[in-house]
Amino acid sequence: MFTNHDLNELLSFKADQPVISVYLNTEPSQGSTEVFKLKLRGMLKDIDSHNDIDVIMRYFDHEHNWSGNSVVVFSCQPMNWFKSFSFAIPVYNRVRIGNRPHVKPLVDLLDSYGGYGVVLIDKQSARLFNFHMGELREETDILGETIRRTKRGGGSQALGRRGGTAGQTDYVDEVADRNMRDVADMASQFFREREIRRIIIGGSEDNVAQFRSLLPKTWQSLVVGTFPISMTASHNDILEKAIKVGQAAEIQQEIQLVKKVVTSASKGKAGVLGLDDTLHAIKEKRVQLLLIREGYREPGKRCQSCGYLTSSSMDTCPYCDGKLEEVADTIEVAVRNVIRSAGDVEIIRRDQDITGFNQIGALLRY
């Protein structure tokens, strides 16, 4: 299962020889194994690196089990280096060649599908899930104290005595409250130990509201949505509903972040828009959050000495007078640089049209 550790390993790999990066959609609804292999051969036909092509095709012929909805492979055979990752989430087909692995789509996948904590809650029990990259990583069931309910119908109908005595009603409420508090404590520990980044709560409206109020404020701030669901729901149903809620929340978050960048840039405070201004801020390690339109690529130049990036046609670095070399995609390099400087990257969906934002921008540390 792909993690931040895997991403950091890919980010740290650099070769003096070409690195082939292949993203292949393998959704069963899109065709058969042979169809995918044929499509892959077409994607690789113009690559002048027969050893890499042989290794990649051998992997798909003999090692890949064709489970999941996509697969990503990286190959640099002059350095005897090969990596493969399968995903439950589909990806766009693409091939990239460079001196480093092409990781921008993986950053997007981690941002959109990484670190889901899902809680199903009722008065007596809970189910805790850690979903990551569209797969179930772990499940924990919690059973609280049994709630002994009185039989309805035999008690006084006076105020406060519906189907039993006031004392019996108080007992039921006290046990339910105690169960909820215990689950909130256990859930907080579950989230903390698994580095959960977003929380979704399922159950009845009343149970969800009560449980949410009992979570520490740190975890309340990570709740991105709720949904009604049965406590006996299947893993697939839970995951499907959770991802829909998470994706809707992600879209709203993207809109708010883009608006914040546009506003900050217009006021000249902690925000920049446009490629060159954003690359300048990245060079100075001022970028806290980089926002990029999905699919955006831009060729440019990079200083061989200090790493300065630009989309202009200059030949000499304005920072150190070093020589500038051509790079196929300045955006890919920008993503790497931001992550290495402890910044975050947000990929903005193609259909998000927000006035003032074109392809790229950033929120700044200062």
C-alpha positions as CSV (number, residue, x, y, z in Angstrom):
1,M,0.0,0.0,0.0
2,F,1.5,3.3,-1.1
3,T,2.4,5.7,1.8
4,N,4.3,8.9,2.4
5,H,7.4,6.8,3.0
6,D,7.2,5.5,-0.6
7,L,6.6,9.0,-1.9
8,N,9.7,10.3,-0.1
9,E,11.8,7.4,-1.5
10,L,10.7,8.3,-5.0
11,L,11.4,12.0,-4.4
12,S,15.0,11.1,-3.2
13,F,15.8,9.0,-6.3
14,K,17.8,10.8,-9.0
15,A,19.6,9.2,-12.0
16,D,22.1,10.3,-14.6
17,Q,20.1,8.0,-17.0
18,P,16.4,8.3,-18.1
19,V,13.8,7.2,-15.6
20,I,10.6,5.8,-17.2
21,S,7.4,6.5,-15.3
22,V,4.2,4.7,-16.4
23,Y,0.7,5.2,-15.2
24,L,-1.8,2.6,-16.5
25,N,-5.6,2.5,-15.8
26,T,-6.6,-1.1,-15.3
27,E,-10.3,-0.7,-14.4
28,P,-12.0,-4.0,-15.3
29,S,-14.8,-2.1,-17.0
30,Q,-12.3,-0.6,-19.4
31,G,-11.1,-3.9,-21.0
32,S,-9.3,-7.1,-20.5
33,T,-5.7,-7.9,-19.5
34,E,-4.7,-8.2,-23.1
35,V,-6.4,-4.9,-24.0
36,F,-4.3,-3.2,-21.2
37,K,-1.1,-4.8,-22.4
38,L,-1.8,-3.7,-25.9
39,K,-2.4,-0.1,-24.7
40,L,0.8,-0.2,-22.7
41,R,2.8,-1.3,-25.7
42,G,1.4,1.6,-27.6
43,M,2.3,4.0,-24.8
44,L,5.9,2.7,-24.8
45,K,6.5,2.4,-28.6
46,D,8.4,5.7,-28.9
47,I,10.7,5.1,-26.0
48,D,14.3,4.5,-26.9
49,S,15.2,2.3,-24.0
50,H,14.7,-1.4,-24.9
51,N,16.0,-2.7,-21.5
52,D,13.4,-0.7,-19.6
53,I,10.7,-1.7,-22.0
54,D,11.6,-5.4,-21.6
55,V,11.6,-5.2,-17.8
56,I,8.3,-3.3,-17.7
57,M,6.6,-5.7,-20.1
58,R,8.0,-8.7,-18.2
59,Y,6.6,-7.4,-15.0
60,F,3.1,-7.1,-16.5
61,D,3.4,-10.5,-18.2
62,H,4.6,-12.5,-15.2
63,E,4.4,-10.6,-11.9
64,H,1.5,-8.1,-11.8
65,N,-1.7,-9.8,-10.5
66,W,-4.1,-7.3,-12.2
67,S,-6.0,-6.6,-9.1
68,G,-7.2,-3.1,-8.4
69,N,-8.0,-0.3,-10.8
70,S,-4.5,1.1,-11.8
71,V,-0.8,0.4,-11.6
72,V,2.2,2.7,-11.6
73,V,5.8,1.5,-12.5
74,F,9.1,3.3,-12.5
75,S,12.2,1.9,-14.3
76,C,15.8,2.9,-14.7
77,Q,17.6,-0.2,-15.8
78,P,21.1,1.4,-16.3
79,M,20.9,1.8,-12.4
80,N,19.1,-1.6,-12.0
81,W,16.2,0.2,-10.4
82,F,12.5,-0.7,-10.6
83,K,9.4,0.1,-8.5
84,S,5.8,-0.8,-8.9
85,F,2.6,0.1,-7.1
86,S,-1.0,-1.0,-7.5
87,F,-4.0,1.1,-6.5
88,A,-7.7,0.6,-6.0
89,I,-8.2,4.1,-7.5
90,P,-8.0,4.6,-11.3
91,V,-5.5,7.0,-12.8
92,Y,-5.0,8.6,-16.2
93,N,-2.8,6.8,-18.7
94,R,0.5,8.5,-19.2
95,V,4.3,7.9,-19.7
96,R,7.0,10.4,-18.6
97,I,10.7,10.3,-19.1
98,G,13.2,12.3,-17.0
99,N,16.0,11.9,-14.6
100,R,13.6,11.5,-11.7
101,P,10.3,9.5,-11.2
102,H,7.2,11.5,-12.2
103,V,5.4,11.8,-8.9
104,K,2.9,14.6,-9.3
105,P,-0.1,12.3,-9.9
106,L,0.9,10.3,-6.8
107,V,0.9,13.5,-4.7
108,D,-2.7,14.1,-5.9
109,L,-3.8,10.6,-5.0
110,L,-2.3,10.9,-1.5
111,D,-3.9,14.3,-1.0
112,S,-7.4,13.1,-2.1
113,Y,-7.5,9.5,-0.8
114,G,-4.9,9.2,2.0
115,G,-5.6,8.9,5.7
116,Y,-9.4,8.5,6.0
117,G,-10.7,7.7,9.5
118,V,-14.3,6.5,9.5
119,V,-16.4,5.9,12.6
120,L,-19.8,4.2,12.7
121,I,-21.5,4.9,16.0
122,D,-24.6,4.0,17.9
123,K,-25.6,4.1,21.6
124,Q,-23.8,0.9,22.5
125,S,-21.0,0.2,20.0
126,A,-18.7,1.6,17.3
127,R,-16.7,0.5,14.3
128,L,-13.5,2.3,13.5
129,F,-11.9,2.1,10.0
130,N,-8.7,3.3,8.5
131,F,-9.1,3.6,4.8
132,H,-6.0,4.6,2.7
133,M,-5.8,5.0,-1.0
134,G,-9.2,3.4,-1.5
135,E,-8.4,0.3,0.5
136,L,-9.2,-0.9,4.0
137,R,-6.0,-0.8,6.1
138,E,-7.5,-1.6,9.5
139,E,-10.8,-2.1,11.4
140,T,-11.5,-2.0,15.1
141,D,-14.8,-2.9,16.7
142,I,-15.8,-1.4,20.1
143,L,-18.7,-2.8,22.2
144,G,-19.8,-0.7,25.2
145,E,-21.9,-1.5,28.2
146,T,-25.2,-3.2,27.4
147,I,-28.2,-0.8,27.6
148,R,-31.1,-2.6,29.3
149,R,-34.2,-1.0,27.9
150,T,-37.5,-1.1,29.7
151,K,-40.6,-2.5,28.0
152,R,-42.7,0.2,26.5
153,G,-46.4,0.6,27.4
154,G,-46.7,-0.4,31.0
155,G,-45.7,2.7,32.8
156,S,-47.4,5.9,33.8
157,Q,-48.0,8.3,31.0
158,A,-47.3,11.3,33.3
159,L,-44.6,13.7,32.2
160,G,-41.2,12.1,32.2
161,R,-42.6,8.6,32.4
162,R,-42.9,7.2,28.9
163,G,-43.0,3.4,29.0
164,G,-41.1,3.2,32.4
165,T,-39.9,5.2,35.3
166,A,-37.8,8.3,35.2
167,G,-35.0,6.5,37.0
168,Q,-34.9,3.8,34.3
169,T,-34.8,6.4,31.5
170,D,-32.0,8.2,33.3
171,Y,-30.1,4.9,33.5
172,V,-30.4,4.3,29.7
173,D,-29.1,7.8,29.0
174,E,-26.2,7.5,31.4
175,V,-25.1,4.2,29.9
176,A,-25.3,5.6,26.4
177,D,-23.4,8.7,27.3
178,R,-20.7,6.7,29.0
179,N,-20.4,4.4,26.0
180,M,-20.1,7.5,23.7
181,R,-17.4,9.0,25.9
182,D,-15.4,5.8,25.9
183,V,-15.6,5.5,22.1
184,A,-14.5,9.1,21.7
185,D,-11.4,8.4,23.8
186,M,-10.6,5.2,21.9
187,A,-11.3,6.8,18.5
188,S,-8.9,9.7,19.4
189,Q,-6.2,7.3,20.1
190,F,-7.0,5.3,16.9
191,F,-6.7,8.5,14.8
192,R,-3.5,9.7,16.5
193,E,-1.7,6.4,16.1
194,R,-2.6,6.1,12.4
195,E,-1.9,9.7,11.4
196,I,-5.5,10.2,10.2
197,R,-5.9,13.4,8.1
198,R,-9.7,13.5,7.6
199,I,-12.6,12.0,9.7
200,I,-16.0,10.9,8.5
201,I,-18.8,9.8,11.0
202,G,-21.6,7.5,10.1
203,G,-24.8,6.8,12.0
204,S,-28.1,8.4,13.0
205,E,-28.2,12.2,13.1
206,D,-28.5,12.3,16.9
207,N,-25.7,9.7,17.5
208,V,-23.4,11.5,15.1
209,A,-24.0,14.9,16.7
210,Q,-23.4,13.6,20.2
211,F,-20.3,11.7,19.3
212,R,-18.8,14.6,17.4
213,S,-19.3,16.9,20.3
214,L,-17.4,14.5,22.6
215,L,-14.3,14.5,20.4
216,P,-11.4,16.7,21.3
217,K,-11.4,20.0,19.3
218,T,-8.2,18.8,17.4
219,W,-10.2,15.9,15.9
220,Q,-13.4,17.8,15.5
221,S,-11.5,20.1,13.1
222,L,-10.7,17.1,10.9
223,V,-14.3,16.0,10.5
224,V,-15.1,16.6,6.9
225,G,-18.6,15.1,6.8
226,T,-21.2,12.6,8.1
227,F,-23.6,10.2,6.5
228,P,-26.5,7.9,7.6
229,I,-25.6,4.2,7.5
230,S,-26.4,0.9,9.3
231,M,-24.0,-0.5,11.8
232,T,-23.9,-3.7,9.9
233,A,-23.0,-2.2,6.5
234,S,-20.3,-3.9,4.4
235,H,-16.8,-2.5,4.0
236,N,-17.5,-1.7,0.3
237,D,-20.7,0.3,1.2
238,I,-18.8,2.2,4.0
239,L,-15.9,3.0,1.7
240,E,-18.1,4.1,-1.2
241,K,-20.1,6.5,1.0
242,A,-17.0,7.8,2.8
243,I,-15.2,8.5,-0.4
244,K,-18.3,10.4,-1.8
245,V,-18.4,12.5,1.3
246,G,-14.7,13.0,1.3
247,Q,-14.6,14.1,-2.4
248,A,-17.4,16.6,-1.8
249,A,-15.5,18.0,1.1
250,E,-12.3,18.1,-0.9
251,I,-14.0,20.1,-3.7
252,Q,-15.3,22.7,-1.2
253,Q,-11.8,22.9,0.4
254,E,-10.2,23.5,-3.0
255,I,-12.7,26.3,-3.7
256,Q,-12.0,28.0,-0.4
257,L,-8.2,27.6,-0.8
258,V,-8.2,29.1,-4.3
259,K,-10.3,32.0,-3.1
260,K,-7.9,32.6,-0.2
261,V,-4.9,32.6,-2.6
262,V,-6.7,35.0,-5.0
263,T,-7.6,37.3,-2.2
264,S,-4.2,37.2,-0.5
265,A,-2.4,37.8,-3.8
266,S,-4.7,40.8,-4.7
267,K,-3.8,42.4,-1.3
268,G,-0.1,41.6,-1.7
269,K,-0.2,39.5,1.5
270,A,1.0,35.9,1.7
271,G,-0.3,34.9,-1.7
272,V,1.0,34.7,-5.3
273,L,-0.5,33.8,-8.6
274,G,1.1,32.9,-11.9
275,L,4.0,30.7,-12.8
276,D,7.0,32.9,-12.5
277,D,5.9,34.6,-9.2
278,T,5.1,31.1,-7.7
279,L,8.5,29.7,-8.9
280,H,10.2,32.7,-7.4
281,A,8.5,32.0,-4.0
282,I,9.4,28.4,-4.2
283,K,13.1,29.3,-4.8
284,E,13.0,31.3,-1.5
285,K,11.3,28.4,0.3
286,R,8.4,30.7,1.2
287,V,5.6,28.4,-0.1
288,Q,3.4,26.8,2.5
289,L,0.8,25.5,0.1
290,L,1.1,25.1,-3.6
291,L,-2.1,25.0,-5.7
292,I,-1.9,23.5,-9.2
293,R,-4.6,23.0,-11.8
294,E,-4.9,19.2,-12.6
295,G,-2.9,18.3,-15.7
296,Y,-0.9,21.5,-15.8
297,R,2.5,21.2,-17.3
298,E,5.0,23.8,-18.5
299,P,8.5,23.5,-19.9
300,G,11.2,25.8,-18.6
301,K,14.7,26.0,-17.4
302,R,16.5,25.2,-14.1
303,C,19.8,26.5,-12.8
304,Q,22.4,23.7,-12.6
305,S,24.0,25.4,-9.6
306,C,21.2,26.6,-7.3
307,G,18.1,24.9,-8.7
308,Y,16.3,28.2,-9.7
309,L,13.3,27.5,-11.9
310,T,11.9,29.8,-14.6
311,S,9.7,29.7,-17.7
312,S,11.6,32.5,-19.4
313,S,14.1,32.2,-22.2
314,M,17.1,33.5,-20.1
315,D,20.4,31.5,-20.2
316,T,22.0,32.7,-17.0
317,C,20.6,32.4,-13.4
318,P,19.7,35.8,-11.9
319,Y,20.6,34.4,-8.4
320,C,24.1,32.9,-8.9
321,D,25.0,33.4,-12.6
322,G,24.9,29.6,-13.1
323,K,24.0,28.0,-16.4
324,L,20.4,27.2,-17.0
325,E,19.3,23.8,-18.4
326,E,16.1,22.8,-20.2
327,V,13.5,20.9,-18.1
328,A,10.4,19.3,-19.7
329,D,8.1,20.2,-16.8
330,T,8.8,22.9,-14.3
331,I,5.6,22.0,-12.4
332,E,6.9,18.5,-11.6
333,V,10.1,20.0,-10.2
334,A,8.2,22.7,-8.3
335,V,6.1,20.0,-6.6
336,R,9.3,18.2,-5.5
337,N,10.8,21.4,-4.1
338,V,7.7,22.3,-2.1
339,I,7.4,18.9,-0.5
340,R,11.1,18.9,0.4
341,S,10.8,22.3,2.0
342,A,7.9,20.9,4.2
343,G,5.2,22.5,2.2
344,D,1.9,21.0,1.0
345,V,0.5,20.6,-2.5
346,E,-3.1,20.8,-3.5
347,I,-4.3,19.7,-7.0
348,I,-7.3,21.7,-8.2
349,R,-9.8,19.7,-10.3
350,R,-10.0,20.7,-13.9
351,D,-13.7,21.6,-13.7
352,Q,-13.2,24.1,-10.8
353,D,-13.5,27.6,-12.4
354,I,-12.7,30.3,-9.9
355,T,-12.3,33.9,-11.0
356,G,-8.7,35.1,-10.7
357,F,-7.1,31.7,-10.7
358,N,-5.6,30.2,-13.9
359,Q,-3.1,27.4,-13.5
360,I,-1.0,27.9,-10.4
361,G,-0.6,29.9,-7.2
362,A,0.5,29.6,-3.6
363,L,-0.1,30.6,0.0
364,L,3.1,31.8,1.5
365,R,4.7,31.4,4.9
366,Y,5.6,35.1,5.0
